[in-house]
Amino acid sequence: MSYPRRTVRFVREAVEVVARPGYAVSVVECADDHTGWSPAEVSSAHRIVLVRRGRFRRRAGGVVADADRTVAYLAAPGDEECFAHPAGGDTCTSVSFGPGLWSRLAGDRPARPAVYVDGALELAHRRAVASVADPDYALAEELLALVGRAITQAVASTPAGPVRADDRELVARAREAIGSDEPAARGLFTLAEALGVSPYRLSRAFPRELGVSVTRYRNRVRVGRALDRLEAGERELAALAADLGFSDQAHLTRTVREHAGTTPGVMRRLLANGRR
């Protein structure tokens, strides 16, 4: 389960920052820029991988998932994984678990590999990253919250039936436009027109693929941007709301609370405390 510093093909480097019996935390930096798939790698442990920066594609079991700050993934021992990086480099947090600890944390609940990262899960990720200086207590507690939230999210977002490949590709294109803050992504109708589909089809595809509406996803991306600013110490909430396209500070506060479970002011204090 241990990941020593190493460099592998396609310019990927993993640095283990914490290693304890039963789990390890690594920061994975990738400087790739290629649309083709890497050679298959076999996962040796249960892992949850959350993106800090950038995005990439993962293929496992014939299923392709686009990972970014809004979608993480779960890997199991024996998974054959291939990766593509059409958007350039990325930085991820990879948490590996031994089989005993993973069984105690996750049980036998079925879950899809792709995990929708809502605002609360992103906050848990950030708090875990900020707690690595105290791995035996603070980080351990944050990992419990992180894994519990991720498993719950993975089970909750498992679709009732098979997801169509064209829906998956449509949602991936829409996510890219929303994440890049393209002008067309500022409205459902204009985004659908830019993607060459009807608004109805785009609206239906998101719940089938991610388990959330396109409106909720777009607000989730804006909450992530608010988290960036709050973690950096932003105090002018009215200006933050205007910058992120909210109608006013109250709208920002309601949306952040709805997605992350707490207000921007409380969140700023939580993230600041984690850096101490």
N, C-alpha and C positions, 0 to 999 in steps of 0.2 A: 504493500500500500504506500510505501514511502516514495516520494518523487524528488530525487536529488536534482540539482541544477543540471539541465541538459539542453542541447540544441539538436533538433531533428530536421528532417527534410521539410521544405517549404517554410523555413525560417520561423520556427515556433520554439519558444523557450518557456519552460516551467520552473518556477522557483518556489520551493517549499518554504513556507513561512512559519508553520506550526505543525508539529508531529506529536501526537499523543496516542496511547494505546486505544485502538478502535477508530481513530479518525486522523486525518491530516488535511491541512488547508494549503493550497498552492495558488500563486498568481501566475496566470498563463498569458504571455505576451506573444502576439503573432504579427509579423510584419509582411504577411503574404499579400499578393495582389494577383490572383488568378481565378479564372472562371471555371477551370477544369477541376475534377475531383482528385484529391490526394489518394495515395495508396491506402488500402484498408488497414486500420489499426484495431486490435482486439482489446476491449476494455478488460482490465484485470480486477476491478472493484466496483462497488456501488458508488456512483458519483452524482452530485448535483452541480451543474455548471451554470453560473449566472454571469451575464455580460455587464462589465463596467463601462466599456467604451466600444463603439463600432458595431459591426454586425457581420455575420457569416452564415453559411449554409452547412447543415449536417445531414448525412444520409445514413440511416441504420435500419436494417430489416426492410429495405425497399421504400422506406418513408423518408421524404425530404422535409426538413423543418428549417425555417429561417430564424436564427437566434439573434436577439438584440436585447436592449434593456427591458423590453416588454415581454419577451419569451425566453425562458430558460429551458434546460432539458435535463432529464434523468437518464443515466446510463447504468446498465447492469453488467455484471461479469459475463464475458463471452460475447457481448455486442460487437459486431463488426462495424466500425465507424469510418466514414470518409468525410472530408471537409473541403469546402470551396470558399474562396474569399473574393467575390466579385467587387466588393466595395473597399478593399484595402485591409489595413491591419485592425486589430482589436485587442482588448484586454479583458480577461475573465477571472472570476474567482471559481476555483474548482475545489469542492469539498468531497473527500473520499472517505468511505466508511467500511470497516470490517463487517463481515456477514452477521456477527452476533449483535453488534450495536445497531446496524441497519434494521434487523428484524425487530428489535425492541422499539425502535423509533417509528418504523413504517408499518409493521405488522404484515399482513398478507393482503392489504387492500389493493385491488387492481388500479393501475394508473397509466395514462398515456405518457409516452416519453416527453412530449412537448408540454411545458408548464407555462400558462399565462401568468405573467408577473404583474399583479395588481399593485396599487400604491403601497398597501401595507406590507407586501412581500418585498418590494424594493426598499422600504424603510428598514425592514429586518435585515436585508442584505447589507445596507450601509452601516447599520449598528454592529453587525458581526465583523465587518472589515475594520471598524474603529476599535474593536475590542481585542485585537490580536496580541496586544501587549500583556494581557492577563488571560492566557489561554486556559487555565485550569478552572476558573470560575466565570469571569465575565463573558469570555468567548463561548465557553460551554453552554451557558444560559442562552446566549443569543443564537447559537446553533440549534438548540432545542426549539426555539421560536421559529427559526428560519425553516428547518426541515418540516416541522409540524404544519406550518403554513403552506409550504410547497406541496406536500403530499395532499393536503386538503384541496388545494387549488387544482392539482393534477387530476384528482378523482372527480371534482366538481365539473371540470371542463371537458371530461371525456364525452364525446358525442354519442347520441343514442344509436346512430347508424354510421355507415362508412362515409367518409368525406370525399367528395369528388375532387379529382386532381385539378380540374379547371377552377374550382372554387379556391383550392389551396393556392394556386398561382395568382388568381385575382386578388386574394387577400394579401399575399406577399407584395404585390405591386402597389396596392393601396397603402399598406404599412410603410413602404419605402417613401411614398409621396408625402404621407403625414409626418413621418419622422424627419424628412428633409425640409419640412415646412414649405413645400411648393405652393405657389399661389393658388393652383387649382384645388388644393386640399383644404381650402378655407370654407368649403361648403359641400354638402353631399351631392347636389346636382352637378356642380362643376367638376368634382372629383370623378363621378361616374362618367361624365362626358369625356374627360381626359383619358379615362381607362377604356373607353369604347364599349361601355355596358349600360344597361338601364339602372337608374337609382334603386329600383326594386330589387334587382339581382344583387347589387353590391350590398344593400342593406340585409338581405337574407344570407349572404355568404359568410359574413362575420360571425354570427352566432354559431353557425355550423362548424366553422374552423376553430374559433377561439373561445366560444362560449359567452361572448359579450357582444353588444351592439357596436356598430361603427361609431356612433356618438360617444359611447362610453370609452371606446378605445382612444378616440381623439382626445378626450378629456384626460385620460390616463397619461398620454404623452405630455400634455401640458403640465400635469402634476409632477411628472419627472423633471421637467425643466424648472419648476418651482423648487423642487428639492435641491437641485444644483445650486440655485441662488441662495436658498436658506442655509444650506450647509456652508456656503462661503461667507455667511454672516449678514445677508441682506436684511435690512430693517425697515425699509420703506415699502410697506405692503401695497399701498395704493399704486406706486410706480411699478411694482412687480406685476400687479394685476393688469395694468395698462399694457405693459410690455408683452405679456403672454396672451393678450386678446380677450381677457375677461371683461365683463361690462363694468365691474367696480370691485372694490376690496371685499365687499360682502359676498359677491359671486365667487371670488377666489377662495375665500375662507370656507364657504359651503362645499365647494368642489373638492378641496383638499381634505376636508373632514370626511366627506363621503368616500373618497378613494383610499385614504391612508389612516383613517380612524382618529385623527386628531387635528387640531388647528395649526395654521402656519407658525404662530408664536410658540406653541408647545413643541412643535417639530424642530424649530430652530434650536431650542434649548436642549432637546434630546440629542441632536446631532453634534452640538457644541460640547456637551458632556462626554460624548463618545470620543472626542478628539483629545481629551485631557489625559 
